[in-house]
């Protein structure tokens, strides 16, 4: 698995708030395995659980225009 934009953002937020993966999993109510896979860039994750994690940072997954690569 390679990091995705969302995995990079979540990991950066976790570190900014000085949380371990275990701390973040507990505080957001998701499993530690889910959080580890999310930060590693697993291509298939449940968006409701991603939003559970992001909710701690007052953020959520949203729809945006796709950026075309050249």
Secondary structure, 3 states (H helix, E strand, C coil): CCCCHHHHHHHHHHHHCCCCHHHHHHHHCCCHHHHHHHHHCCCCCCHHHHHHHHHCCCCCCCCCCCCCCC
